[in-house]
Amino acid sequence: MRCCGLIILFVLSGIATSFAQDSLNVTQVGSIYSYWSCAYDIVISGNYAYVGSDVGLQVVDISDPANPETVGWWNVQGYDYVNSVALSGSHAYVTHGDYFYGALQVLDLADPTHPVPVGYFEVPDGASGVAISDNFAYLVDDAGGLWVLDVGNPEEPREAGFCGTEGYGEDVAVSGGYAYLANEWAGLRVVDVSDPENPLELSYHFTPGNALGVEVSGIYAYVADGEAGLRVIDISDPYGLIEVGYCEMPGNAYDVALSGNYAYVADYDSSFWIVNVANPAYPYLIGHYDTESRNYAVAVSGNHAYVGGYGSFQVYDITIPSNPEPVANVDPSGEVSAVALSGNYAYTVGGYSGLRIADVTDPAHPVAVGSLATAYYTYGVAASGNYAYIVAGDSGLRVVNVENPANPMEMGHYCTAGHMQGVAVSGNYAYVVEYQHVFRVFDVNDPTHPILTGSRVSYGQAEALTVVGNYAYVADNTGFLILEVSNPFNPGWVHYIYNFSADDVAVWGDYAYVVGYPDGLRVVDVSDPSNPVVMATCQFPGWFSGVAASGNYVYGEKDDGGLRVVDVSNPANPVEVGYYISPGSLRDVAVSGNYAYVADDLHLEIFDCSQAMPVSTSGRQLPPVTCSLMPAYPNPFNAAITLSYQVAAGGRVQLIIYDILGRQVGTLVDRTLAPGAYSATWNAQNLASGIYFCRMDTRGFRQTQKMVLLR
């Protein structure tokens, strides 16, 4: 007999152009680990280094330079990377984007361990360097343009002025009413910004290389000029720039930082250089260190230099400039692509990050307690009793003793000729699926010597599995397979549902929940495993890639749009009741109580889903009798406006924004919702003043509300 009140949660990820969190009935309460593989910019303030990385902003505690630690982060939606970072007061100003769009994101750093997005401004071309002076942000784009933004109110940055220049903008420095732009082949450009609303280019100097970075000190600009090394430009006359000195170096100068009589250069060709610039007319190399990676960024604080690049963030002691010594390297955790729960601990694996163990006794404050480095690539993990079971592709099944979570130790392993993808454990047996169409059973009664007891060929490329009672349920790229495993020496076929790609499966009671493409979620009645019946399918944007079950709830994850909560108390009519849009590509999910633990490649995220769960009849608010779209508030509005609406019957709901000419300018809501009252906020900061309309459509109901945007 199946329990009632089942709810399914799905995880997705996608690109957003606003900074407001889009969620319903699901709250992120905790996060641990941070995976980033490249540092593009570094800014130091106090005990923290703020790093623009390939996935967002990383906050690194450098109070002890010999033991730097990533303590906070903010991820850009859709894995976009942060090109540049500037600080002012308690805010960070970061640029991100590519050749087709760019943006300035403002983050509140009142608590450096939890940067909070508060402001946003989008530009048409990729956003590169950024500098802050007084209440203005100076942003260079990939088309060589200089944007001057008024950030007097960090929550509402607005355009004050713009100046187009030649070249491709890479970096910018501001000093004494002038902005100095490093514009690749177009060299160093000087723009008068004394009147921020009317920036004017005054002059330029073509450097022999590609101007990639610039710093200003006194009457000199120091340009990291690619293959042409470091160039020193006299800027005392902004109308007549003169190169007074240069220092060539074997590699490609990419970024430069100044401190005292020295310039510190990050070299794209795997070196870190120190240049004596006491006499700007005769700069010369005094020290260097050959790194193992390409370098994009450098910053200096006290006796330490911080150099970032591809796969590294290194700290150097520069007390003796002629002999810089490496003292530490930040290890950016590694991928988080699979998670399992056992007791008060979460076990995660992913790529070459090995096994990591976190104490989740308090879900809001997970604590890293132990890890096991591996030389092999990890795909999946299961935990039972004192052991964790890792599948590692061609490196087979690995058994790890986690009796002491602070000191996990590998005990045994078994390798086959296949590529192991997924693992489940039941009793003294581990069940593994291989990418090469094979299902295997291992006796793990002796963890030091796993024994292969049985195998069975499957139809497709197996992705994941779960085992309940005497049955194994397998998801592969051609369908959903049920096997009978009461005899571990001879697992047998029971049934197969094909013609769709399944990524994961969970079972609770009489139902299996299969996720994949193109159907999203399939609810399958497996009360008779020999005759499974598909009860319903439930589609959402993106691709479902994982699902888990516990108690009266089923939790799932989706790789391109965030966490979704679907009520399946009626198996024939799944209805979405909650969601959380997340920036990562979410890979796996586990559940304990009201909390969902999601591996999203970048972090282990913890979500409180209690508000999406059914409540007792006495405490339940009755659903609305009719649908309605309430008057928007405030109206007229400046940048953001809130629309409240009621849904009388579950189904697809759309809130579409139109301008006065009837052109669609935005989609506020487009998803399946349960009966209830909702609200959504529309941010129109990039649109012109005027009259706009919001139209609500659902199951034959249509209503429109007028909104007036005033700047």
C-alpha positions as CSV (number, residue, x, y, z in Angstrom):
1,M,0.0,0.0,0.0
2,R,1.5,3.3,-1.1
3,C,1.6,6.2,1.3
4,C,-0.1,9.4,0.3
5,G,1.3,12.9,0.1
6,L,4.3,12.2,-2.1
7,I,6.2,15.1,-3.3
8,I,8.9,15.2,-6.0
9,L,11.7,17.6,-6.1
10,F,13.8,18.4,-9.2
11,V,16.9,20.3,-9.7
12,L,17.7,22.5,-12.7
13,S,20.1,25.3,-13.6
14,G,19.9,28.2,-16.1
15,I,21.0,31.7,-17.1
16,A,19.3,34.7,-15.5
17,T,19.7,38.4,-16.1
18,S,18.5,39.6,-12.8
19,F,19.9,39.3,-9.3
20,A,16.7,38.4,-7.4
21,Q,16.5,34.8,-6.2
22,D,13.7,33.0,-8.1
23,S,12.1,30.4,-5.7
24,L,8.9,29.2,-4.2
25,N,8.4,27.2,-0.9
26,V,12.1,26.1,-1.0
27,T,14.9,27.9,0.9
28,Q,18.6,27.3,0.6
29,V,19.9,27.0,4.2
30,G,23.5,25.7,3.8
31,S,26.3,25.1,1.4
32,I,29.8,23.6,1.6
33,Y,32.8,23.1,-0.7
34,S,33.5,25.4,-3.7
35,Y,34.8,24.2,-7.0
36,W,36.6,26.7,-9.3
37,S,39.4,26.0,-11.7
38,C,40.6,29.4,-12.9
39,A,41.4,32.9,-11.4
40,Y,40.9,35.8,-13.7
41,D,41.3,38.7,-11.2
42,I,42.4,39.2,-7.6
43,V,41.7,42.1,-5.2
44,I,42.9,42.2,-1.6
45,S,41.1,43.9,1.3
46,G,42.0,43.2,4.9
47,N,42.1,39.5,5.6
48,Y,40.3,38.5,2.3
49,A,41.2,38.0,-1.3
50,Y,38.3,38.5,-3.7
51,V,38.9,36.3,-6.7
52,G,37.1,36.5,-10.0
53,S,36.9,32.9,-11.1
54,D,35.5,30.8,-13.9
55,V,32.2,30.3,-12.0
56,G,31.8,33.5,-10.0
57,L,33.4,35.4,-7.1
58,Q,35.4,33.4,-4.6
59,V,36.2,34.9,-1.1
60,V,39.5,33.5,0.2
61,D,40.6,34.1,3.9
62,I,44.3,35.0,3.8
63,S,44.6,36.0,7.5
64,D,47.2,33.2,7.5
65,P,48.9,33.5,4.1
66,A,50.4,30.0,4.5
67,N,46.9,28.5,4.9
68,P,44.5,30.3,2.6
69,E,40.9,29.0,2.6
70,T,37.9,29.6,0.5
71,V,35.2,30.8,2.9
72,G,32.5,32.4,0.7
73,W,31.3,32.5,-2.9
74,W,28.8,33.9,-5.3
75,N,28.1,32.0,-8.5
76,V,27.0,33.5,-11.8
77,Q,24.0,31.9,-13.3
78,G,24.9,29.5,-16.1
79,Y,28.6,29.1,-15.2
80,D,29.5,32.5,-16.6
81,Y,33.0,33.6,-15.4
82,V,33.9,36.8,-13.6
83,N,36.5,38.9,-15.5
84,S,37.2,41.7,-13.1
85,V,36.6,42.7,-9.5
86,A,36.7,46.1,-7.8
87,L,35.9,47.0,-4.2
88,S,34.3,50.1,-2.6
89,G,33.1,50.2,1.0
90,S,31.2,47.1,1.8
91,H,30.4,46.2,-1.8
92,A,32.2,44.3,-4.6
93,Y,31.6,45.3,-8.2
94,V,32.3,42.3,-10.6
95,T,32.0,42.1,-14.3
96,H,31.0,39.0,-16.2
97,G,29.9,38.0,-19.7
98,D,31.3,37.1,-23.1
99,Y,31.5,38.7,-26.5
100,F,27.7,38.9,-26.9
101,Y,26.7,40.4,-23.6
102,G,28.2,41.7,-20.4
103,A,27.1,42.9,-17.0
104,L,28.2,44.6,-13.8
105,Q,27.0,42.8,-10.7
106,V,27.0,44.5,-7.3
107,L,27.5,42.3,-4.2
108,D,27.0,43.3,-0.6
109,L,30.0,42.1,1.4
110,A,28.8,43.0,4.9
111,D,29.4,39.3,5.6
112,P,32.3,38.3,3.3
113,T,31.4,34.6,3.7
114,H,28.0,35.2,2.1
115,P,28.2,37.8,-0.7
116,V,24.6,38.9,-1.5
117,P,23.7,40.3,-5.0
118,V,22.0,43.7,-4.7
119,G,22.5,45.5,-8.0
120,Y,22.9,44.8,-11.7
121,F,23.6,46.6,-15.0
122,E,23.8,44.9,-18.4
123,V,25.9,46.1,-21.4
124,P,25.5,44.9,-25.0
125,D,29.1,43.7,-25.4
126,G,31.2,41.5,-23.1
127,A,32.2,43.3,-19.8
128,S,35.9,43.2,-19.0
129,G,37.7,45.5,-16.6
130,V,36.1,47.6,-13.9
131,A,37.4,50.3,-11.5
132,I,35.6,52.4,-8.9
133,S,36.2,56.1,-8.1
134,D,34.0,58.1,-5.8
135,N,30.4,57.1,-6.6
136,F,31.1,55.9,-10.2
137,A,32.1,52.5,-11.7
138,Y,34.2,52.6,-14.9
139,L,33.6,49.5,-17.0
140,V,35.3,48.6,-20.3
141,D,33.7,46.2,-22.8
142,D,34.9,43.9,-25.5
143,A,34.2,46.5,-28.2
144,G,36.5,49.1,-26.6
145,G,33.8,51.1,-25.0
146,L,34.0,52.8,-21.6
147,W,30.8,52.8,-19.6
148,V,30.5,55.3,-16.7
149,L,27.9,54.0,-14.2
150,D,26.5,56.0,-11.2
151,V,26.7,53.6,-8.2
152,G,25.8,56.1,-5.6
153,N,23.0,53.7,-4.9
154,P,24.6,50.3,-5.3
155,E,21.2,48.6,-5.6
156,E,20.4,50.6,-8.7
157,P,23.4,51.3,-10.8
158,R,22.6,53.5,-13.8
159,E,24.3,54.8,-16.9
160,A,25.9,58.2,-16.5
161,G,28.0,58.4,-19.6
162,F,29.7,56.4,-22.4
163,C,32.7,56.8,-24.6
164,G,33.6,54.6,-27.5
165,T,37.3,53.9,-28.2
166,E,39.3,51.6,-30.5
167,G,40.4,48.1,-29.7
168,Y,39.1,45.4,-27.3
169,G,38.8,46.6,-23.7
170,E,40.7,44.4,-21.2
171,D,41.5,46.5,-18.1
172,V,40.9,50.0,-16.7
173,A,42.5,52.2,-14.0
174,V,41.2,55.6,-12.9
175,S,43.3,58.4,-11.4
176,G,43.0,62.2,-11.1
177,G,39.9,62.5,-13.3
178,Y,41.2,60.3,-16.1
179,A,40.5,56.7,-17.0
180,Y,43.3,54.6,-18.6
181,L,42.2,51.8,-20.8
182,A,44.3,48.7,-21.8
183,N,42.7,47.9,-25.2
184,E,44.8,45.1,-26.6
185,W,46.1,46.0,-30.1
186,A,44.9,49.6,-29.7
187,G,47.3,50.1,-26.8
188,L,46.7,52.5,-23.9
189,R,43.8,55.0,-24.2
190,V,43.2,58.0,-22.0
191,V,39.6,59.2,-21.4
192,D,38.8,62.4,-19.5
193,V,36.1,61.5,-16.9
194,S,36.1,64.7,-14.9
195,D,32.5,65.1,-16.1
196,P,31.2,61.5,-15.7
197,E,28.2,62.3,-17.9
198,N,30.4,63.3,-20.8
199,P,33.6,61.1,-20.9
200,L,35.9,62.2,-23.7
201,E,38.9,60.3,-25.2
202,L,41.9,62.6,-25.2
203,S,44.8,60.6,-26.6
204,Y,46.3,57.1,-27.0
205,H,49.6,55.3,-27.2
206,F,50.0,52.2,-29.4
207,T,52.2,49.8,-27.5
208,P,54.2,47.2,-29.4
209,G,52.3,44.2,-28.0
210,N,48.8,43.7,-26.7
211,A,47.8,45.9,-23.8
212,L,46.1,43.5,-21.3
213,G,46.6,45.1,-17.9
214,V,47.2,48.6,-16.5
215,E,48.1,50.1,-13.2
216,V,48.8,53.8,-12.5
217,S,51.1,55.3,-9.9
218,G,51.9,59.0,-9.9
219,I,52.6,60.2,-13.4
220,Y,53.3,56.8,-14.8
221,A,51.0,54.0,-16.2
222,Y,52.4,50.5,-16.2
223,V,51.1,48.3,-18.9
224,A,51.2,44.5,-19.1
225,D,51.8,44.3,-22.9
226,G,51.7,40.6,-23.7
227,E,54.8,39.5,-25.6
228,A,56.2,43.1,-25.3
229,G,56.6,42.7,-21.5
230,L,56.1,45.6,-19.2
231,R,55.8,49.1,-20.7
232,V,56.1,52.3,-18.6
233,I,54.2,55.4,-20.0
234,D,54.6,59.0,-18.8
235,I,51.0,60.3,-18.4
236,S,51.8,63.7,-16.9
237,D,50.5,65.2,-20.1
238,P,47.2,63.3,-20.9
239,Y,47.3,64.7,-24.4
240,G,50.8,63.5,-25.1
241,L,51.7,60.1,-23.8
242,I,55.3,59.1,-23.9
243,E,56.9,55.7,-23.3
244,V,59.8,56.2,-21.0
245,G,60.9,52.7,-20.2
246,Y,60.2,49.0,-20.8
247,C,61.2,45.6,-19.5
248,E,61.0,42.7,-21.8
249,M,60.5,39.2,-20.4
250,P,60.4,35.7,-22.1
251,G,56.6,35.2,-21.7
252,N,53.4,37.1,-22.1
253,A,52.7,39.8,-19.5
254,Y,49.0,39.5,-18.7
255,D,48.5,41.5,-15.5
256,V,50.5,43.9,-13.3
257,A,50.3,45.1,-9.7
258,L,52.4,47.8,-8.0
259,S,53.9,48.0,-4.5
260,G,56.7,50.3,-3.5
261,N,59.5,50.2,-6.0
262,Y,58.4,47.0,-7.6
263,A,56.0,45.9,-10.3
264,Y,54.6,42.3,-10.1
265,V,53.7,40.7,-13.4
266,A,51.5,37.7,-14.0
267,D,52.8,35.9,-17.1
268,Y,50.4,33.9,-19.3
269,D,53.3,31.5,-20.1
270,S,53.6,30.1,-16.6
271,S,55.8,32.6,-14.8
272,F,55.6,35.2,-12.2
273,W,58.0,38.2,-12.6
274,I,59.2,40.9,-10.3
275,V,60.4,44.1,-11.9
276,N,62.4,46.9,-10.1
277,V,60.7,50.2,-11.2
278,A,62.5,52.6,-8.8
279,N,63.7,54.4,-11.9
280,P,60.7,54.1,-14.3
281,A,63.0,54.9,-17.2
282,Y,65.1,51.8,-16.5
283,P,62.9,49.0,-15.2
284,Y,64.7,45.6,-14.9
285,L,63.9,42.1,-13.9
286,I,64.9,41.3,-10.3
287,G,63.1,38.0,-9.5
288,H,60.8,35.4,-10.9
289,Y,59.2,32.1,-10.2
290,D,58.2,29.5,-12.8
291,T,54.7,28.3,-12.1
292,E,52.9,25.3,-13.4
293,S,50.0,27.1,-14.9
294,R,49.0,30.0,-17.1
295,N,48.6,33.1,-15.0
296,Y,46.0,35.8,-15.5
297,A,46.0,37.9,-12.3
298,V,48.3,39.2,-9.6
299,A,47.7,41.2,-6.4
300,V,50.1,42.3,-3.6
301,S,49.5,42.8,0.1
302,G,52.4,43.3,2.6
303,N,55.1,40.8,2.0
304,H,52.9,38.5,-0.1
305,A,51.9,38.3,-3.7
306,Y,48.8,36.4,-4.8
307,V,49.0,35.0,-8.3
308,G,46.0,33.4,-10.0
309,G,45.6,31.5,-13.3
310,Y,44.4,28.3,-14.8
311,G,43.9,25.7,-12.1
312,S,45.8,27.7,-9.4
313,F,45.7,30.4,-6.8
314,Q,49.2,30.7,-5.4
315,V,50.7,32.7,-2.5
316,Y,54.3,33.9,-2.6
317,D,56.5,35.4,0.1
318,I,58.1,38.4,-1.6
319,T,60.1,39.7,1.4
320,I,63.2,39.2,-0.7
321,P,62.0,40.4,-4.2
322,S,64.9,38.7,-5.9
323,N,63.9,35.4,-4.5
324,P,60.1,34.9,-4.3
325,E,59.1,31.8,-2.4
326,P,55.9,29.9,-2.8
327,V,54.2,29.4,0.6
328,A,50.7,28.1,-0.3
329,N,48.3,27.1,-3.0
330,V,44.5,27.3,-2.6
331,D,43.0,23.9,-3.5
332,P,39.6,24.7,-5.0
333,S,37.9,21.6,-3.6
334,G,37.0,19.8,-6.8
335,E,33.8,18.8,-8.4
336,V,30.7,17.8,-6.4
337,S,28.7,15.5,-8.7
338,A,27.3,12.8,-6.4
339,V,26.1,12.7,-2.8
340,A,25.0,10.0,-0.3
341,L,23.8,10.4,3.3
342,S,24.3,8.1,6.3
343,G,23.6,9.2,9.8
344,N,24.8,12.8,10.4
345,Y,27.2,12.8,7.5
346,A,27.1,13.6,3.8
347,Y,29.5,11.8,1.4
348,T,30.4,13.5,-1.9
349,V,32.5,12.6,-4.9
350,G,33.1,14.1,-8.3
351,G,35.9,14.0,-10.8
352,Y,39.3,13.8,-9.2
353,S,38.1,15.5,-6.0
354,G,38.1,12.2,-4.2
355,L,35.8,11.5,-1.3
356,R,34.8,14.3,1.1
357,I,32.8,13.9,4.3
358,A,30.7,16.7,5.9
359,D,28.9,16.7,9.2
360,V,25.4,17.9,8.5
361,T,24.0,17.6,12.0
362,D,23.0,21.3,11.5
363,P,22.0,21.5,7.9
364,A,22.4,25.3,8.0
365,H,26.0,24.9,9.0
366,P,27.7,21.9,7.4
367,V,31.2,21.2,8.5
368,A,34.0,19.5,6.5
369,V,35.4,16.7,8.7
370,G,37.4,14.5,6.4
371,S,38.5,13.6,2.9
372,L,40.3,10.9,0.9
373,A,42.4,12.0,-2.1
374,T,42.1,9.7,-5.1
375,A,44.2,9.2,-8.2
376,Y,41.1,8.1,-10.1
377,Y,38.0,9.8,-11.5
378,T,34.9,9.3,-9.3
379,Y,31.3,9.0,-10.6
380,G,29.1,7.8,-7.8
381,V,28.9,7.0,-4.1
382,A,26.8,5.0,-1.7
383,A,27.1,4.8,2.1
384,S,26.1,2.1,4.5
385,G,27.2,1.5,8.1
386,N,31.0,2.1,8.4
387,Y,31.7,2.1,4.7
388,A,31.4,4.3,1.7
389,Y,31.3,2.6,-1.8
390,I,32.7,4.6,-4.7
391,V,32.4,3.8,-8.4
392,A,35.4,5.2,-10.3
393,G,34.8,4.3,-14.0
394,D,37.7,2.2,-15.3
395,S,39.1,2.1,-11.8
396,G,36.3,0.0,-10.5
397,L,34.5,-0.3,-7.2
398,R,36.4,1.2,-4.2
399,V,35.4,0.4,-0.6
400,V,36.3,3.0,2.0
401,N,36.2,2.7,5.8
402,V,34.5,5.8,7.2
403,E,34.2,4.6,10.8
404,N,36.3,7.6,11.7
405,P,34.9,10.3,9.4
406,A,38.0,12.5,10.0
407,N,40.3,9.8,8.6
408,P,38.6,7.7,5.9
409,M,40.8,4.8,4.6
410,E,40.4,2.7,1.4
411,M,40.1,-0.9,2.3
412,G,39.5,-2.8,-0.9
413,H,38.6,-2.6,-4.5
414,Y,37.5,-4.6,-7.5
415,C,38.1,-3.7,-11.2
416,T,36.4,-5.1,-14.2
417,A,36.8,-4.4,-17.9
418,G,33.9,-2.0,-17.8
419,H,33.3,1.7,-16.9
420,M,31.4,1.8,-13.6
421,Q,28.8,4.7,-13.4
422,G,26.4,4.0,-10.5
423,V,26.3,2.1,-7.2
424,A,23.7,1.0,-4.6
425,V,24.1,-1.0,-1.5
426,S,21.7,-3.4,0.3
427,G,22.8,-5.7,3.1
428,N,26.1,-7.4,2.3
429,Y,25.9,-6.6,-1.4
430,A,26.9,-3.7,-3.6
431,Y,25.1,-3.4,-7.0
432,V,26.9,-1.6,-9.8
433,V,25.9,-0.5,-13.3
434,E,28.5,-0.1,-16.0
435,Y,28.4,2.2,-19.1
436,Q,29.0,-0.9,-21.3
437,H,25.5,-2.3,-20.8
438,V,26.3,-4.4,-17.7
439,F,24.7,-4.8,-14.3
440,R,26.9,-6.5,-11.6
441,V,26.5,-7.7,-8.0
442,F,29.4,-7.8,-5.5
443,D,29.6,-9.5,-2.1
444,V,31.1,-6.9,0.3
445,N,30.8,-8.9,3.5
446,D,34.6,-8.6,3.6
447,P,35.2,-5.0,2.6
448,T,38.9,-5.7,2.0
449,H,38.1,-8.2,-0.7
450,P,34.9,-7.5,-2.7
451,I,33.8,-10.6,-4.7
452,L,31.9,-10.5,-8.0
453,T,29.0,-12.9,-7.6
454,G,26.8,-12.2,-10.6
455,S,26.3,-10.1,-13.8
456,R,23.6,-9.4,-16.3
457,V,23.8,-7.6,-19.6
458,S,21.4,-4.7,-20.0
459,Y,20.0,-3.1,-23.2
460,G,21.5,0.4,-23.0
461,Q,24.3,2.3,-21.4
462,A,23.4,2.1,-17.7
463,E,23.5,5.4,-15.8
464,A,22.1,4.8,-12.3
465,L,20.2,2.3,-10.1
466,T,18.4,1.7,-6.9
467,V,17.7,-1.6,-5.0
468,V,14.6,-2.2,-3.0
469,G,13.8,-5.6,-1.5
470,N,14.4,-8.3,-4.1
471,Y,14.5,-5.9,-7.1
472,A,17.0,-3.6,-8.7
473,Y,15.7,-0.8,-10.8
474,V,18.1,0.5,-13.5
475,A,18.0,3.7,-15.6
476,D,19.9,3.5,-18.9
477,N,20.0,5.6,-22.1
478,T,17.3,3.5,-23.8
479,G,14.8,3.0,-20.9
480,F,14.0,1.6,-17.5
481,L,14.9,-2.0,-16.5
482,I,13.7,-4.1,-13.6
483,L,15.9,-7.0,-12.4
484,E,15.2,-9.7,-9.8
485,V,18.2,-10.0,-7.4
486,S,17.0,-12.4,-4.7
487,N,19.7,-14.7,-6.0
488,P,22.9,-12.5,-6.2
489,F,24.6,-15.2,-8.3
490,N,22.1,-15.0,-11.0
491,P,20.2,-11.7,-11.3
492,G,17.3,-12.1,-13.7
493,W,15.3,-9.9,-16.1
494,V,11.8,-9.0,-15.0
495,H,10.6,-6.1,-17.3
496,Y,11.9,-3.3,-19.5
497,I,10.3,0.0,-20.6
498,Y,12.1,1.4,-23.5
499,N,12.2,4.3,-26.1
500,F,13.3,7.0,-23.7
501,S,16.5,8.0,-22.1
502,A,16.5,7.5,-18.3
503,D,19.2,9.2,-16.1
504,D,18.1,8.1,-12.6
505,V,15.4,6.2,-10.7
506,A,14.1,6.1,-7.2
507,V,11.5,3.8,-5.6
508,W,9.1,4.3,-2.8
509,G,6.2,2.1,-1.9
510,D,4.5,0.9,-5.1
511,Y,5.9,3.5,-7.4
512,A,9.2,4.1,-9.3
513,Y,10.1,7.7,-10.2
514,V,12.2,7.7,-13.4
515,V,13.8,10.9,-14.7
516,G,15.4,11.6,-18.0
517,Y,14.8,12.9,-21.5
518,P,12.5,13.9,-23.1
519,D,9.7,13.0,-20.6
520,G,11.2,14.6,-17.5
521,L,9.5,12.6,-14.8
522,R,7.8,9.3,-15.3
523,V,5.6,7.9,-12.4
524,V,5.6,4.1,-12.8
525,D,3.4,1.8,-10.8
526,V,5.7,-1.2,-9.9
527,S,3.4,-3.0,-7.5
528,D,3.7,-5.8,-9.9
529,P,7.3,-5.6,-11.1
530,S,6.6,-7.9,-14.0
531,N,3.9,-5.5,-15.3
532,P,4.9,-1.9,-14.5
533,V,2.4,0.7,-15.6
534,V,3.3,4.3,-16.5
535,M,0.8,6.5,-14.6
536,A,2.0,10.0,-15.7
537,T,4.7,12.1,-17.1
538,C,5.7,15.5,-16.0
539,Q,7.8,17.8,-18.2
540,F,9.8,20.9,-17.2
541,P,12.4,23.0,-19.0
542,G,15.7,21.3,-19.2
543,W,16.9,17.8,-18.5
544,F,16.2,15.7,-15.4
545,S,19.3,13.9,-14.2
546,G,18.6,12.5,-10.8
547,V,15.9,11.6,-8.2
548,A,15.8,10.2,-4.6
549,A,13.0,9.0,-2.3
550,S,12.5,9.0,1.5
551,G,9.4,8.6,3.7
552,N,6.4,10.2,2.0
553,Y,8.5,12.3,-0.3
554,V,10.4,11.9,-3.5
555,Y,13.2,14.3,-4.3
556,G,14.8,14.8,-7.7
557,E,17.2,17.0,-9.5
558,K,17.5,18.6,-12.9
559,D,20.6,19.8,-14.6
560,D,19.5,23.0,-16.2
561,G,17.1,25.0,-14.0
562,G,17.3,24.4,-10.3
563,L,15.4,22.4,-7.7
564,R,11.7,21.6,-8.5
565,V,9.1,20.3,-6.0
566,V,6.3,18.2,-7.5
567,D,3.3,16.9,-5.5
568,V,2.6,13.3,-6.7
569,S,0.0,12.4,-4.0
570,N,-2.1,11.7,-7.1
571,P,0.3,9.6,-9.2
572,A,-1.8,10.3,-12.3
573,N,-1.6,14.1,-11.9
574,P,1.8,15.4,-10.7
575,V,1.7,19.1,-9.8
576,E,4.6,21.5,-9.1
577,V,4.4,23.1,-5.6
578,G,7.8,24.6,-5.2
579,Y,11.2,25.3,-6.8
580,Y,14.5,27.0,-6.4
581,I,16.5,28.2,-9.4
582,S,20.2,27.5,-8.9
583,P,23.2,28.6,-10.9
584,G,24.9,25.3,-11.0
585,S,24.5,22.2,-13.2
586,L,22.9,20.0,-10.6
587,R,23.9,16.3,-10.7
588,D,22.6,14.3,-7.8
589,V,20.3,14.6,-4.8
590,A,19.8,12.9,-1.4
591,V,17.2,13.5,1.3
592,S,16.9,13.5,5.0
593,G,13.8,14.8,6.8
594,N,12.7,18.0,5.2
595,Y,16.1,18.7,3.7
596,A,17.4,18.0,0.2
597,Y,21.1,17.7,-0.3
598,V,22.1,18.6,-3.9
599,A,25.4,18.0,-5.6
600,D,25.6,20.8,-8.2
601,D,29.1,20.4,-9.6
602,L,30.3,23.5,-7.7
603,H,29.0,22.9,-4.1
604,L,27.0,20.6,-1.9
605,E,23.8,22.7,-1.5
606,I,21.3,22.1,1.3
607,F,17.6,23.1,0.9
608,D,14.8,23.3,3.4
609,C,11.7,22.0,1.5
610,S,9.3,22.0,4.5
611,Q,7.1,24.8,3.1
612,A,6.4,22.7,0.0
613,M,5.2,19.7,2.1
614,P,1.6,19.0,2.8
615,V,0.2,20.2,6.2
616,S,-2.6,18.9,8.3
617,T,-6.1,19.6,7.2
618,S,-6.8,21.7,10.3
619,G,-3.8,24.0,9.4
620,R,-4.2,24.0,5.6
621,Q,-5.2,27.1,3.9
622,L,-8.1,26.4,1.5
623,P,-7.3,27.0,-2.2
624,P,-8.8,30.1,-3.9
625,V,-12.2,29.6,-5.3
626,T,-11.4,31.7,-8.4
627,C,-8.3,32.7,-10.3
628,S,-7.2,36.4,-10.2
629,L,-4.4,38.7,-11.0
630,M,-4.2,41.4,-8.3
631,P,-3.3,45.1,-9.0
632,A,0.4,45.5,-9.1
633,Y,2.3,47.3,-6.3
634,P,3.8,49.9,-6.2
635,N,2.2,51.4,-9.3
636,P,3.7,53.6,-10.8
637,F,7.0,52.0,-10.1
638,N,10.7,52.8,-10.6
639,A,12.6,49.6,-11.1
640,A,10.8,46.6,-9.6
641,I,7.1,45.8,-9.2
642,T,5.3,42.9,-7.4
643,L,2.3,41.1,-8.9
644,S,0.2,38.8,-6.7
645,Y,-2.1,36.2,-8.2
646,Q,-4.3,33.3,-7.3
647,V,-4.6,29.9,-8.9
648,A,-7.9,28.0,-8.4
649,A,-7.0,24.8,-10.2
650,G,-3.6,23.2,-10.7
651,G,-2.1,23.6,-14.1
652,R,0.1,25.7,-16.3
653,V,0.2,29.3,-15.4
654,Q,1.7,32.1,-17.5
655,L,2.5,35.7,-16.6
656,I,3.7,37.5,-19.7
657,I,4.8,41.2,-19.9
658,Y,3.9,43.3,-22.9
659,D,4.7,46.9,-23.8
660,I,2.1,49.4,-25.0
661,L,2.6,48.3,-28.6
662,G,1.7,44.7,-27.7
663,R,5.3,43.4,-28.0
664,Q,6.3,40.7,-25.5
665,V,9.2,42.1,-23.3
666,G,9.4,39.4,-20.7
667,T,8.1,36.2,-19.2
668,L,7.5,36.4,-15.4
669,V,6.0,33.0,-14.8
670,D,5.6,30.0,-17.1
671,R,5.2,26.7,-15.1
672,T,2.8,24.2,-13.7
673,L,1.4,25.3,-10.3
674,A,-0.8,23.8,-7.6
675,P,-3.9,25.8,-6.4
676,G,-2.8,28.6,-4.1
677,A,-1.8,32.2,-3.8
678,Y,1.5,33.4,-5.3
679,S,3.5,36.5,-6.0
680,A,6.3,37.4,-8.5
681,T,8.5,40.4,-8.8
682,W,9.3,42.0,-12.2
683,N,12.6,43.9,-12.5
684,A,12.4,46.4,-15.4
685,Q,15.6,48.4,-14.7
686,N,16.8,48.0,-18.3
687,L,13.6,49.1,-19.9
688,A,12.4,52.7,-20.8
689,S,9.7,54.6,-19.0
690,G,6.2,53.9,-20.2
691,I,3.1,51.8,-19.9
692,Y,3.4,48.0,-19.7
693,F,0.9,45.2,-19.2
694,C,1.0,41.9,-17.4
695,R,-1.3,39.2,-18.7
696,M,-2.1,36.1,-16.7
697,D,-3.3,32.9,-18.6
698,T,-4.3,29.6,-17.0
699,R,-6.9,27.0,-18.0
700,G,-9.3,29.3,-19.9
701,F,-8.7,32.2,-17.4
702,R,-7.1,35.5,-18.7
703,Q,-6.7,38.8,-16.9
704,T,-4.5,41.8,-17.5
705,Q,-3.1,44.5,-15.2
706,K,-1.6,47.8,-16.3
707,M,1.7,49.0,-14.9
708,V,3.4,52.4,-15.3
709,L,7.2,52.6,-15.2
710,L,8.6,56.0,-14.3
711,R,12.3,56.8,-14.3
